[in-house]
Amino acid sequence: MKFCKKYEEYMQTQDQKKLPGVGFKNLKKILKRCRRETTQLQNSPLLLNDSAHHNSHARCLHPCPVCDGSFFPSLMKEMSVVVGCFNERAQKVLDVHLATGFHKYFMWCKGKLHGQGNGNHHSLIQEGKDLVGYALINAIAMRKILKKYDKIHDSKQGQAFRSQVQSMHMELLQSPWLCELIAFHINLRESKKAFRKCSEILLEGCSLVFNDGKPSLSCELFDAVKLEIDLTCSICLDTVFDPVYLSCGHIFCFMCACKAGSVTIVDGLKATEPTAKCPLCRQAGVYNGSLHLDELNILLSRRCPEYWEERLQSERAERIRQTKEHWESQSRAFLGI
């Protein structure tokens, strides 16, 4: 079955949830119209005697007013809506799962009031599973349509557009919420109580793997596309502890990120200067949009208990030291010493 048909059938199954998608069929029509007009141009009497044009395939040349005027703006708009919808829904699922006490009860009631699921654990897990599938199939759809664009135009504009999307943090496979949803399902699968109740709807094909002691999240679903998320902090070169996601897409230990951003643990990453750069990609302004990966933190603490306890003790001492220095400096400033 062609991917376009598979994608359309998948999105039809999501109609009840009113999930937006990439207009895969419409985008292909734009490219077909471009190819048709290019073929007509190449077959015109003015170009029939031109051997270079006569022997070439019907490929549109860049820049192309037909494609560039409608193809990229349409794709950008649709991807923005898809990413926004996925992030919002994934955040709601994880907020409900991680909430405790009265806050958890309030989140359940809020979900029922707005028609989000039927208010039970089973529907929450199913929603998380569906969102992972939704993210992956839309990421594949975008890659395939951009690959087709490059083939028709004999260019690398599709690759350049994809790089632009990544720099704008609109790449679904870079979303921290996708990482959290995968960790969420692995945590549930390893929980005996949850596994007995919901084993038939837990996400398959996702796992935490260790290669030479280096951890990574692995997920393989549609079209054998394999997603690998490295979980080694590039600052301390160890497994990420208390992991935090920067808006550029890189994951670090919280304490390592604070050091890189030149802030204390007490002040946190929100206190970093706008000019502070990611230590890996050197992109500025990535700290204010940081996100703690709580589900991933739970997963790693369960799978690496000895390492986790060792890091917990060392970081606890460092937190106490920095907190003490912070309040001493605050006291001196207050007293004018």
NUSE-307288 format. One record per residue: y, x, z of N, C-alpha, C in turn. Coordinates in steps of 0.2 Angstrom, whole numbers, padded with zeros to 4 digits, always signed. Each point is the difference from the previous one (the first is absolute). Layout:
YXZYXZYXZ...
END
This chain:
-0006+0004+0000+0006-0004+0000+0006+0004+0000+0005-0001-0004+0006+0004-0001+0004-0001+0007+0004+0005+0002+0004+0000+0006+0005-0006+0000+0003-0001-0006+0005-0006+0000-0003-0006+0002-0006-0002-0002-0003-0006+0001-0002+0000+0008-0003+0006+0002-0002+0000+0007+0006-0001+0005+0005+0003-0002+0006-0001+0004+0003-0007+0000+0000-0003-0006+0002-0007+0000-0004-0005+0005-0007+0002-0001-0005-0004+0004+0001+0001+0007+0001+0006+0002+0002+0002+0007+0006-0004+0003+0005+0001-0004+0006-0003+0003+0000-0008+0000-0004-0003-0004-0001-0007+0000-0004-0002+0007-0004+0004+0002-0003-0001+0007+0005+0000+0005+0005+0004-0001+0005+0000+0006+0006-0005-0001-0001-0005-0004+0006-0004-0001+0001-0004+0006-0004-0002+0004+0001-0004+0006+0004+0004+0005+0000+0007+0000+0004+0004+0004+0007+0002-0003+0001-0002-0006+0006+0000-0003+0002+0008+0000-0004+0004-0002+0001+0007-0001+0003+0002-0006+0005+0003-0001+0003+0002-0006-0004+0006-0003+0000+0001-0007-0004+0005-0003+0004+0003-0006-0003+0005-0003+0003+0003-0006-0001-0004-0006+0005-0001-0004-0001-0004-0006-0004+0004-0005-0006+0001+0001-0004+0005-0004+0000-0003-0008-0001-0006-0001-0001-0003-0006+0007+0000-0004+0005-0001+0004+0007+0000-0004+0002+0007-0002-0002+0004+0005+0002+0007-0002-0004+0003-0006-0006-0002+0000-0004+0002-0006+0003-0003-0007+0003-0006+0001+0003-0004-0006+0006+0004-0002+0004+0003+0005+0006+0004-0002-0003+0006-0004-0005+0003+0002-0002+0006-0003-0003-0002-0007-0003-0005-0001-0003-0002-0006+0005-0002-0005+0006-0003+0002+0005-0002-0004+0004+0007-0002+0000+0005+0004+0003+0006-0002-0004+0003-0005-0007+0000+0001-0004+0003-0005+0000-0003-0007+0001-0007+0000+0000-0004-0006+0006+0002-0004+0006+0000+0004+0006+0002-0003+0000+0007-0003-0003+0004+0003+0000+0007-0002-0005+0001-0006-0005-0004-0001-0004+0000-0006+0003-0003-0006+0004-0005+0001+0004-0003-0005+0005+0005-0003+0003+0004+0005+0005+0005-0002-0003+0005-0004-0006+0002+0002-0003+0006-0003-0003-0002-0007-0001-0007-0001-0002-0002-0007+0005-0002-0004+0006+0001+0002+0006-0002-0004+0000+0004-0006+0003-0002-0006+0000+0004-0006+0004+0007+0001+0005+0000+0005+0004+0006+0001-0005+0006+0003-0005-0002+0003-0004+0005+0004-0007+0001-0004-0002-0004-0005-0006+0000-0003-0001+0007-0003+0005+0003-0003-0001+0007-0003+0001+0005+0005+0001-0001+0006+0001+0005+0005-0007+0001+0003-0004+0006-0002-0007+0001+0002+0000+0001+0008+0005+0002+0003-0001+0001+0007+0000-0007+0004+0004-0005-0003-0001-0006+0003-0006-0004-0002-0002+0001-0007-0005-0003-0003-0007+0001+0004-0001+0007+0002-0006+0002+0003+0000-0001+0007+0006-0002+0003+0000+0000+0008-0003-0007+0002-0002+0000+0006-0002-0007+0003+0006-0004+0002-0001-0006+0001+0006-0005+0001+0002+0001+0008+0003+0006+0001+0003+0001+0006+0007+0000+0001+0002-0003+0005+0008-0001+0001+0002+0006+0002+0006+0002-0002+0004+0006+0002+0004-0001+0006+0001+0005+0004+0005-0001+0006+0006+0003-0002+0006-0003+0002+0001-0006+0004-0002-0007-0005-0002-0005+0004-0002-0006-0004+0004-0006+0003+0004-0003-0004+0004-0006+0003-0004-0006+0002-0006-0001-0004-0004-0005+0001-0003+0001+0007-0003+0006+0001-0004+0001+0007+0005+0001+0006+0004+0005-0001+0004+0002+0005+0005-0005+0003+0002-0005-0005+0005-0005+0002-0004-0006+0004-0006+0000+0000-0004-0006+0003-0006+0002+0004-0003+0005-0002-0007+0003+0003+0002+0002+0007+0003+0006+0000+0001+0003+0007+0004-0004+0005+0006-0004-0002+0003-0004+0005-0005-0006+0002-0004-0002-0004-0004-0006+0002-0006+0003+0005-0002+0006-0002-0005+0003+0005+0003+0002+0006+0006+0003+0000+0003+0002+0007+0001-0006+0004+0002-0006-0003+0002-0006+0004-0007-0003+0003-0005+0000-0004-0006-0003+0002-0003+0005+0006+0000+0006-0001-0003+0005+0005+0004-0001+0007+0006-0001-0001+0004+0000+0006-0002-0006+0004-0001-0006-0003-0002-0006+0003-0007+0001+0003-0004+0003-0004-0007+0001+0003-0001+0004+0006+0004+0006+0000+0000+0004+0005+0003-0003+0007+0006-0003-0002+0003-0004+0006-0005-0005+0003-0003-0004-0004-0005-0005+0003-0005+0003+0004-0003+0005-0003-0006+0004+0003+0002+0003+0007+0005+0003+0000+0003+0003+0006+0001-0005+0006+0003-0005-0002+0002-0006+0004-0006-0003+0003-0005-0002-0004-0006-0003+0002-0005+0005+0004+0000+0006-0002-0004+0005+0004+0003+0001+0007+0006+0000+0000+0003+0001+0007-0001-0005+0004+0000-0007-0002-0001-0005+0004-0007+0000+0003-0005+0001-0005-0007+0001+0002-0001+0005+0006+0003+0006-0001-0001+0005+0005+0004-0001+0006+0005-0004+0000+0004-0002+0006-0004-0004+0004-0003-0005-0003-0004-0005+0004-0006+0004+0003-0003+0004-0004-0006+0003+0003+0001+0005+0006+0006+0003-0001+0002+0005+0006+0004-0003+0005+0002-0006+0000+0004-0003+0005-0005-0001+0006+0003-0001+0006-0003-0001+0006+0003-0005+0004-0004-0003+0005+0003-0005+0004+0004-0006-0003+0006-0002+0003+0004-0005-0002+0002+0001-0008+0002+0006-0001+0002+0002-0007-0005-0002-0005-0007+0001+0001-0005-0001-0004-0001-0008-0001+0001-0004+0006+0000-0007-0001+0006-0003-0004+0005+0003+0001+0006-0002-0004-0001+0002-0007-0003+0005-0002-0001+0002-0007-0005-0005-0003-0005-0002+0003-0005-0005-0002+0004-0006-0002+0004-0003+0005+0003-0006-0001+0005+0000-0006+0003+0006+0000+0005+0001-0006-0004+0000-0007-0005+0003+0000-0005+0000-0006-0002-0007-0002-0002-0004+0005-0002-0007-0001+0006-0004-0003+0005+0001+0004+0006-0004-0002+0002+0001-0007+0000+0006-0003+0002+0002-0007-0006-0001-0005-0006-0002+0003-0006-0001-0005-0003+0006-0002+0000+0005+0004-0003+0007-0001-0007+0000+0003-0005-0002-0003-0007+0000+0002-0001-0006+0005-0006+0000+0003-0001-0006+0004+0000+0003+0008+0003+0005+0001+0001+0002+0007-0006+0003+0003-0005+0003-0004-0006+0003+0004-0001+0007-0003-0004+0004+0004-0001+0007-0002-0004+0001-0007-0004-0005-0001-0004+0000-0007+0005+0000-0006+0005-0004+0001+0005-0001-0006+0005+0006+0000+0001+0003+0006+0004+0006+0000-0003+0006-0004-0007+0001+0002-0003+0005-0004-0001-0001-0007-0001-0006-0002+0000-0002-0007+0006+0001-0004+0006-0001+0004+0006+0001-0003+0001+0007-0001-0002+0004+0005+0001+0008-0001-0004+0002-0006-0006-0002-0001-0004+0002-0005+0003-0002-0007+0002-0006+0000+0003-0002-0007+0006+0004-0002+0004+0002+0005+0006+0004-0001-0001+0007-0003-0006+0003+0003-0002+0006-0003-0002+0000-0007-0004-0006-0002-0002-0001-0006+0006-0001-0005+0005-0004+0003+0006-0002-0004+0004+0006-0002+0001+0005+0005+0004+0006-0001-0004+0005-0005-0006+0000+0001-0004+0005-0005+0000-0003-0007-0001-0006-0001+0000-0003-0007+0006+0000-0003+0006-0001+0003+0006+0001-0002+0002+0007-0002-0002+0005+0004+0002+0007-0001-0004+0002-0007-0006-0003-0001-0004+0002-0006+0004-0003-0006+0002-0006+0001+0003-0004-0005+0006+0004-0003+0004+0003+0005+0006+0003-0002-0002+0007-0004-0005+0003+0003-0002+0007-0003-0002-0002-0007-0004-0005-0001-0003-0001-0007+0006-0002-0005+0004-0004+0002+0005-0002-0005+0005+0005-0001+0001+0005+0004+0004+0006-0001-0003+0005-0005-0007+0000+0001-0004+0004-0004+0000-0002-0007+0000-0007-0001+0000-0003-0007+0007+0001-0003+0005+0000+0004+0007+0001-0002+0000+0008-0003-0002+0004+0004+0000+0007-0003-0004+0001-0006-0006-0003-0001-0004+0000-0006+0004-0002-0006+0003-0006+0001+0003-0003-0006+0006+0004-0002+0004+0003+0005+0006+0003-0001-0001+0008-0001-0006+0002+0001-0002+0007-0001+0005+0004+0005+0001-0002+0006+0005+0003+0004-0003+0000+0007+0005+0003+0005-0002+0000+0007+0005-0004+0004+0003-0004-0003+0005-0005+0004-0004-0004+0005-0006-0002-0002-0004-0004+0005-0001+0004+0007-0002+0007-0001-0001+0004+0006+0007+0001+0003+0005+0001-0003+0007+0001+0003+0002-0006+0004-0002-0006-0003+0002-0006+0004-0004-0001+0006-0006+0002+0000-0005+0000+0006+0003+0005+0005+0002+0005-0002+0003+0005+0005+0007-0003+0003+0004-0003-0004+0006-0004+0002-0002-0005+0005-0005-0004-0001-0003-0005+0005-0002+0003+0006-0003+0006+0000-0002+0003+0006+0006+0003+0004+0005+0002-0003+0006+0003+0003+0004-0006+0003-0001-0006-0002+0003-0006+0003-0004-0003+0005-0006+0003+0001-0005-0003+0005-0002-0007-0001-0002-0001-0007-0002-0006-0002-0007+0001-0003-0004+0005+0001-0007+0001-0002-0004-0003+0006-0004-0005-0002-0004-0003+0005-0005+0004+0003-0003+0005-0003-0005+0005+0003+0003+0004+0005+0007+0001+0000+0003+0004+0005+0003-0004+0006-0001-0007+0000+0002-0004+0005-0003+0002+0007+0003+0000+0005-0003+0002+0007-0004-0006+0002+0002-0006-0002-0004-0006+0002-0007+0000-0003-0001+0003-0006-0006+0000-0003-0005+0005+0004+0003+0005+0002-0003+0005+0005-0002-0004+0006+0004-0003+0003-0001-0004+0006-0005-0005-0001+0000-0004-0005-0005-0005-0002-0007+0003+0000-0001+0006-0004-0006+0003+0000-0003+0002+0006+0004+0003+0005-0002+0002+0006-0001-0006+0005+0003-0005-0001-0001-0007+0003-0007-0002-0001-0003+0000-0006-0006-0002-0002-0006+0005+0002+0002+0006+0000-0005+0005+0003-0001-0001+0007+0006-0001+0004-0001-0001+0007-0004-0006+0002+0001-0006-0004-0004-0006+0001-0007+0001-0002-0002+0004-0005-0007+0001-0002-0003+0004+0006+0004+0005+0003-0003+0004+0005+0000-0003+0007+0003-0006+0000+0000-0004+0006-0006-0005+0000-0005+0001+0005-0006-0004-0001+0001-0008+0001+0005-0001+0004+0001-0008+0001+0003-0003-0006+0005+0004-0003+0003-0003-0006-0005+0000-0006-0004+0006+0000-0005+0000-0006-0005-0006+0000-0002-0002+0006-0005-0005+0001+0003-0007-0002+0006-0001+0001+0003-0006-0002+0003+0000-0007+0002+0005-0003+0003+0000-0006-0003+0005-0005-0006+0002+0000-0003+0005-0004+0001-0001-0007-0001-0007-0002+0000-0002-0007+0007+0001-0003+0005+0000+0003+0007+0000-0003+0003+0007+0001-0003+0005+0004+0003+0006+0001+0000+0004-0007+0006+0004-0001+0001+0004-0006-0005+0005-0001-0004+0000-0005-0005+0006-0002+0004+0005-0004-0003+0006-0001+0003+0005-0004+0005+0004+0003+0002-0001+0007+0005+0004+0003-0003+0003+0006+0002+0007+0001-0003+0004+0005+0005+0005+0002-0001+0003+0006+0003+0006+0002-0005+0006-0001+0002+0005-0004-0005+0005-0002+0003+0007+0003-0004+0004+0001+0002+0007+0002-0003+0005-0005+0004+0004-0003-0002+0005-0004+0002+0007+0003-0005+0004+0002+0002+0006+0003+0004-0001+0006-0001-0005+0004+0004-0002+0006+0007-0003-0002+0001-0001-0006+0007-0003-0002-0001-0007-0001+0003-0005+0003-0001-0007-0001+0004-0003-0005-0002-0005-0003+0003-0004-0005-0002-0007+0000+0004-0005-0002-0002-0007-0001-0002-0001-0007-0006-0003-0001-0003-0001-0007-0001-0007-0001+0002-0002-0006-0001-0007-0002-0001-0001-0008-0005-0003-0001-0002-0001-0007-0002-0007-0002+0004-0003-0004-0001-0008-0002+0000-0001-0007+0005-0002-0003+0000-0002-0007+0000+0005-0005-0004-0001-0005-0001+0005-0006-0001+0007+0003-0004+0001+0005-0002+0006+0003+0006+0005+0002+0006-0003+0001+0006+0004+0002-0001+0002+0007+0000+0006+0001-0001+0003+0007+0007+0002+0003+0002-0003+0006+0006+0002+0003-0002+0005+0006+0004+0006+0000-0001+0004+0005+0006+0002+0004+0000-0001+0007+0006+0001+0004-0001+0006+0004+0003+0005-0001-0001+0006+0004+0003-0001+0007-0004+0002+0006+0002-0002+0006+0001+0007+0004+0002+0005-0003+0001+0007+0003+0008+0001+0000+0003+0001+0006+0007+0001+0000+0002+0007-0003+0004+0000-0005+0002+0006-0003+0004+0005+0004+0002-0002+0006+0004+0004+0004-0004+0004+0005-0004-0003+0004-0005+0003+0005-0007+0001-0003-0001-0002-0007-0006+0001-0003-0006-0002+0004+0001-0006+0003-0006-0003+0004+0000-0007-0001-0005-0004+0002+0000-0007-0001+0006-0003+0003+0003-0005-0003+0006-0003+0002-0001-0004+0007+0004+0002+0004+0000-0003+0007+0006-0005+0001-0001-0006+0002+0006-0005+0001+0003+0000-0007-0004-0002-0006+0003+0001-0006+0006-0004-0002+0005+0003-0004+0006-0004-0002+0000+0001-0007+0002-0005-0004+0001+0000-0007+0007+0000-0002+0002+0005-0004+0007+0001-0002+0001-0004-0007+0006-0002-0001+0001-0005-0006-0001+0004-0007-0001+0007+0000-0002+0003-0006-0007+0000-0001-0004-0003+0005-0008-0001-0001-0004+0005+0003+0003+0005+0004-0004+0005+0004-0001-0002+0007-0006+0002+0003-0002-0001+0007+0000+0006+0004+0003+0000+0006+0001+0005+0004-0002-0002+0007-0001+0005+0005+0000-0002+0007+0007-0002+0002+0000-0004+0005+0007-0003+0002+0004+0006+0003-0003+0004+0004+0003+0006+0003+0002+0005-0006-0004+0001-0004+0002+0005-0006+0005-0003-0004+0000-0006-0001+0006-0003-0004+0007+0000+0004-0001+0000+0006+0006+0000+0004+0003+0008+0000-0004+0004+0000+0002+0007-0001+0003+0002-0006-0003-0003-0006+0002+0001-0006+0007-0003-0001+0001-0006+0003+0006-0004-0001+0005+0003+0005-0001+0005+0004+0004+0003+0005+0003-0005+0005-0005-0004+0003+0002-0005+0005-0006+0000+0006+0002-0002+0006-0005+0000+0005-0004-0006+0000-0006+0000+0003-0004-0006+0001+0004-0006+0003+0004+0002+0005+0004-0005+0003+0004-0004-0005+0004+0004-0004+0004-0003-0005-0003-0004-0005-0006+0003-0002-0004-0003-0006+0003+0001-0007-0004-0002-0005+0001+0002-0007+0006-0004-0002+0002-0006+0003+0006-0004-0002+0006+0004+0001+0000+0006+0004+0006+0003+0002+0001+0006-0005-0004+0001-0005+0000+0006-0005+0007-0001-0004+0002+0005-0002+0006+0000-0005-0002-0002-0007+0004-0004-0003-0002-0002-0007-0002+0006-0005+0003+0006+0002-0002+0006-0005-0006+0003+0002-0004-0002+0005-0006+0003+0002-0005-0002-0005-0004+0006-0002-0005-0001-0005-0007+0000+0002-0004-0003-0004-0007+0001+0001-0003+0007-0001-0003+0003+0005-0002+0007-0001-0005+0001-0006-0003-0005-0003-0005+0001-0005+0003-0001-0007+0004-0006-0001+0003-0001-0007+0007+0001+0000+0003+0002+0006+0008+0002+0000+0004-0006-0002-0002-0006+0001+0004-0006-0002+0004-0002+0007+0006-0001-0001+0005-0002+0006+0000-0007+0001+0002-0002+0006+0000-0007+0003-0006-0004+0000-0006+0004+0002-0006-0003+0000-0002-0002+0007+0004+0002+0005-0003-0001+0007+0002-0007+0003+0006-0003-0002+0002-0006+0003-0005-0006-0002-0003+0001-0006-0005-0005-0002-0007+0001+0003-0001+0004+0005-0006+0002+0002-0004-0005+0003-0007+0000+0000-0004-0005+0003-0006+0003+0004-0001-0002+0006-0006+0002+0004-0006-0004-0003-0005+0004-0001-0006-0003-0003-0005-0001+0006+0001-0006+0003-0004-0001+0006-0008-0001-0001-0001-0004-0005-0008-0001-0002-0003+0007-0001+0003+0004-0004-0002+0007-0001-0001+0004+0006+0005-0001+0004+0000+0004+0007-0007-0002+0004-0001-0007+0000-0006-0002+0003-0006+0002-0003-0001+0000-0006-0005+0003-0004-0002+0007+0002+0005+0004-0001-0001+0007+0001-0002+0002+0008+0003-0004+0004-0001+0001+0007-0007-0001+0002-0003-0005-0004-0007-0002+0001-0005+0005-0003+0002+0002-0006-0005+0005-0003+0001+0007+0002+0006+0002+0003+0001+0007+0002+0002+0000+0008-0005-0003+0004+0002+0000+0007+0002+0006+0004-0004+0005-0001+0001+0007+0003+0007+0003-0002+0001+0000-0007+0006+0003-0002+0006-0005+0002-0001-0006+0000+0006-0005+0002+0002+0001+0007-0005+0001+0005+0001+0001+0007+0004+0007+0001-0002+0005-0004+0003+0007+0000+0007-0001-0002+0002-0003-0006+0006-0001-0002+0005-0004+0005-0004-0005+0002+0004-0005+0005+0003+0004+0006-0005+0004+0003+0003+0004+0006+0005+0005-0002+0000+0003-0006+0005+0005-0001+0006-0003-0002+0000-0006-0004+0006-0003-0002+0003-0004+0006-0004-0002+0005+0003-0003+0006+0004+0004+0004-0002+0007+0001+0004+0005+0003+0006+0001-0004+0000+0000-0006+0006+0002-0004+0005-0006+0000-0003-0006+0000+0005-0006+0001+0003+0000+0007-0003+0002+0005+0003+0000+0007+0005+0005+0000-0001+0006-0003+0005+0006-0001+0006-0003-0003-0001-0003-0006+0006-0002-0004+0004-0005+0003-0004-0005+0003+0004-0005+0004+0004+0002+0006-0003+0005+0003+0004+0003+0006+0006+0004-0003-0001+0004-0005+0006+0003-0003+0005-0005-0002-0002-0005-0003+0005-0005-0003+0004-0003+0006-0003-0002+0005+0003-0004+0006+0005+0005+0004-0003+0007+0000+0005+0005+0003+0006+0001-0004-0001+0000-0007+0006+0001-0004+0005-0006+0001-0003-0006+0000+0004-0006+0001+0004+0000+0007-0004+0002+0005+0003+0000+0006+0006+0005+0001-0001+0006-0004+0006+0005+0000+0005-0002-0004-0001-0004-0005+0006-0003-0004+0003-0005+0004-0003-0004+0004+0003-0005+0003+0004+0003+0006-0002+0005+0003+0004+0003+0006+0005+0005-0003+0000+0001-0006+0005+0005-0003-0002+0007+0002-0006+0002+0001-0002+0007+0002-0001+0004-0007
END
